[in-house]
Amino acid sequence: TVAIGAADVVGWVLFACGFGVQTGADVQKYRFRADPGNRGHFCNVGLWRWSRHPNYYGEMLMWWGLFATAAAAIPHAAAPASGWATLVSPLLTMVILLFLSGMPTAEGANLATYYKTDGGKAWEEYAARTSPVILLPNAVYAALPLVVKQVCFFEFPWLRYTAPEAENGAPGSLDVLPCEA
């Protein structure tokens, strides 16, 4: 048996915080969407004020918490090398949410609905001051250099909205990378 240690406590705290963030964000978004007055608008209240995807952040924290708790026991396992395979879960979760079915399905071309109305400008202002994933005060995020936003906060250039070509074949007028503002 392995005694409970600091890694366990860190893991439990990460998991609890992640669970609270993910659940809170989901409830806030549900309530936002349930209000007919918010139809056609993006959620920017509560945790969504500090992150464009706080639910993803919560999910990632939960998996890293589970790994931190498991990692403390790995060196004491009969086959420690196989125990390190548990690192796959938080990494795979991040890959899915950042590159596959999470952010790519919520941003990029999927932002077109806001640009069909006057919401495009509001989205650009929101995105320029709001971290894509990690909860961070808006003033802090807005002041960060672009390279820090891209490397540390997952502000990926391929997730910007690019307007389709106009009907006459001319390039679209919007090519927006929110953090360039």
C-alpha positions as CSV (number, residue, x, y, z in Angstrom):
1,T,0.0,0.0,0.0
2,V,1.1,3.5,-0.8
3,A,0.4,6.2,1.8
4,I,-1.7,9.2,0.8
5,G,0.7,12.1,-0.1
6,A,0.8,15.5,-1.7
7,A,0.3,14.2,-5.2
8,D,-3.0,12.7,-4.1
9,V,-4.2,15.9,-2.5
10,V,-3.2,17.9,-5.6
11,G,-5.0,15.4,-7.8
12,W,-8.1,15.6,-5.7
13,V,-8.1,19.4,-5.7
14,L,-7.6,19.4,-9.5
15,F,-10.4,17.0,-10.0
16,A,-12.8,18.8,-7.7
17,C,-12.0,22.2,-9.3
18,G,-12.3,20.7,-12.8
19,F,-15.6,19.1,-11.9
20,G,-16.9,22.4,-10.4
21,V,-15.7,24.4,-13.5
22,Q,-17.2,21.9,-16.0
23,T,-20.5,21.6,-14.2
24,G,-20.8,25.3,-13.5
25,A,-20.0,26.2,-17.1
26,D,-22.5,23.7,-18.5
27,V,-25.2,25.0,-16.2
28,Q,-24.4,28.6,-17.1
29,K,-24.5,27.9,-20.8
30,Y,-27.8,25.9,-20.4
31,R,-29.4,28.8,-18.6
32,F,-28.0,31.3,-21.2
33,R,-29.4,29.3,-24.1
34,A,-32.8,28.8,-22.3
35,D,-33.4,32.5,-22.4
36,P,-35.1,33.4,-25.7
37,G,-33.5,36.9,-25.5
38,N,-30.0,35.3,-26.0
39,R,-30.9,33.6,-29.3
40,G,-28.2,34.2,-31.9
41,H,-25.7,35.4,-29.2
42,F,-22.7,33.6,-27.8
43,C,-22.4,32.9,-24.1
44,N,-20.2,35.4,-22.3
45,V,-21.5,35.3,-18.7
46,G,-20.1,33.7,-15.6
47,L,-17.1,31.4,-16.3
48,W,-17.6,32.1,-20.0
49,R,-16.5,35.7,-19.3
50,W,-13.0,34.4,-18.5
51,S,-12.8,31.5,-21.0
52,R,-14.4,30.8,-24.3
53,H,-14.5,27.1,-23.4
54,P,-14.5,26.8,-19.6
55,N,-16.2,23.4,-19.8
56,Y,-13.2,22.0,-21.8
57,Y,-10.9,23.5,-19.2
58,G,-12.8,21.7,-16.4
59,E,-12.7,18.4,-18.3
60,M,-8.9,18.7,-18.7
61,L,-8.4,19.6,-15.1
62,M,-10.4,16.5,-14.1
63,W,-8.2,14.2,-16.1
64,W,-5.0,15.8,-15.0
65,G,-6.3,15.4,-11.4
66,L,-6.9,11.7,-11.9
67,F,-3.4,11.3,-13.4
68,A,-1.8,13.2,-10.5
69,T,-3.5,10.9,-8.0
70,A,-2.5,7.7,-10.0
71,A,1.1,8.9,-10.6
72,A,2.0,8.8,-6.9
73,A,1.4,5.0,-6.9
74,I,3.0,4.2,-10.3
75,P,6.6,3.8,-9.0
76,H,5.4,1.3,-6.4
77,A,3.4,-0.8,-8.9
78,A,4.5,-4.3,-10.0
79,A,5.0,-3.0,-13.5
80,P,5.7,0.8,-13.2
81,A,6.2,1.2,-17.0
82,S,2.7,0.2,-17.8
83,G,1.4,2.6,-15.1
84,W,2.8,5.5,-17.0
85,A,0.3,4.6,-19.7
86,T,-2.3,6.4,-17.6
87,L,-0.7,9.6,-19.0
88,V,-2.5,8.8,-22.2
89,S,-5.9,9.8,-20.8
90,P,-5.3,13.5,-20.0
91,L,-3.2,13.9,-23.1
92,L,-5.8,12.3,-25.3
93,T,-8.5,14.4,-23.7
94,M,-6.5,17.6,-24.5
95,V,-5.9,16.4,-28.1
96,I,-9.6,15.7,-28.6
97,L,-10.8,19.0,-27.1
98,L,-8.1,21.3,-28.6
99,F,-7.6,19.7,-32.1
100,L,-10.5,17.4,-33.0
101,S,-14.0,17.6,-31.8
102,G,-13.8,20.5,-29.2
103,M,-12.5,23.9,-30.2
104,P,-12.5,23.2,-34.0
105,T,-16.2,22.5,-33.9
106,A,-16.9,25.6,-31.8
107,E,-14.7,28.2,-33.6
108,G,-13.3,28.8,-37.0
109,A,-15.9,28.5,-39.8
110,N,-18.5,27.7,-37.2
111,L,-18.5,31.3,-36.1
112,A,-20.1,32.3,-39.4
113,T,-23.5,32.7,-37.8
114,Y,-22.2,35.7,-35.8
115,Y,-20.8,37.3,-38.9
116,K,-24.2,37.1,-40.7
117,T,-25.5,39.6,-38.1
118,D,-23.9,42.3,-36.1
119,G,-22.5,39.7,-33.7
120,G,-19.2,39.4,-35.6
121,K,-17.7,42.5,-34.1
122,A,-18.9,41.5,-30.6
123,W,-17.2,38.1,-31.0
124,E,-13.9,39.7,-32.1
125,E,-14.0,42.0,-29.1
126,Y,-14.8,39.1,-26.8
127,A,-12.2,36.8,-28.3
128,A,-9.5,39.4,-28.1
129,R,-9.9,39.7,-24.3
130,T,-10.9,36.1,-23.5
131,S,-8.7,33.1,-23.2
132,P,-9.8,30.2,-25.4
133,V,-9.5,27.6,-22.6
134,I,-7.8,28.5,-19.4
135,L,-9.7,30.7,-17.0
136,L,-7.9,34.0,-16.9
137,P,-9.0,37.6,-16.1
138,N,-9.7,39.5,-19.3
139,A,-7.3,42.3,-18.6
140,V,-4.4,39.9,-18.1
141,Y,-5.2,37.9,-21.3
142,A,-5.7,41.0,-23.4
143,A,-2.3,42.3,-22.4
144,L,-0.4,39.2,-23.3
145,P,1.8,39.1,-26.5
146,L,0.3,37.1,-29.3
147,V,3.1,34.4,-29.1
148,V,2.3,33.8,-25.5
149,K,-1.4,33.5,-26.3
150,Q,-0.6,30.9,-29.1
151,V,1.9,28.9,-27.2
152,C,0.5,28.9,-23.6
153,F,-3.2,29.5,-24.0
154,F,-4.1,27.6,-27.2
155,E,-5.0,30.6,-29.4
156,F,-4.6,28.7,-32.6
157,P,-4.4,30.7,-35.9
158,W,-6.4,28.0,-37.8
159,L,-9.4,28.6,-35.5
160,R,-9.9,32.1,-36.7
161,Y,-12.9,33.0,-38.7
162,T,-12.2,33.6,-42.4
163,A,-15.1,34.8,-44.5
164,P,-15.9,32.8,-47.6
165,E,-15.3,34.4,-51.0
166,A,-17.9,36.9,-52.1
167,E,-20.3,35.8,-54.9
168,N,-18.3,37.8,-57.4
169,G,-15.2,35.7,-56.6
170,A,-13.5,38.4,-54.6
171,P,-11.9,37.3,-51.3
172,G,-14.2,37.7,-48.2
173,S,-13.7,40.8,-46.2
174,L,-13.1,39.2,-42.8
175,D,-10.0,37.4,-41.8
176,V,-10.1,37.7,-38.1
177,L,-7.6,36.4,-35.6
178,P,-9.1,37.6,-32.4
179,C,-5.9,38.1,-30.5
180,E,-4.4,40.4,-33.1
181,A,-6.5,43.3,-31.8
